Amino acid sequence: MESKIINMAEKLKDELDLSLESLFGSEPIHDDGFSVRIVSRVRRQMWVRRLSMPIALLAGAIIEAKPLMGLVGFVPKLLGSVPVERFVADNLPTIDAPQISTLIMGIALLGMVMIVGRMLEET
C-alpha cells in the first residue's frame, strides 16, 4: 500500500520543482577527477581531526609517565608524615566550634541575601 502523502506531493509539483528535478537528473559534468580528489582530501582531513586528539593524549601520557610514577612513590611518604592521631574525633576541640543553631541562622541569612540580590538585579 502506497502512502497518499507521497502520491499527493508527486502530483503537486510546481515549475521550480520541475526545473530542479531536471537539473539534478542530468548527466554529471566531466571534471577530470577534481571532485573525487576534493572528496578524498576532505575525508583525509576528517580522519586527521578525529585522530589528532587521541594521539595527542597518548603522547602526553607517555611523556608524563615518569613524573607520575615519581609522584605515586612520594604520596605514601607524604601521608606517613601527617599525624593521624590529631584528627581523631575524640581529640578535636569542640568548645570553640559554633552551635548548630548559629550555623542554621547563618545559612538562612546567606540565602536571604542571595534572594534579595537576585530581586534587585531583576528590577
Order of alpha helices (4+ residues) and beta strands (2+ residues): alpha-alpha-alpha-alpha-alpha
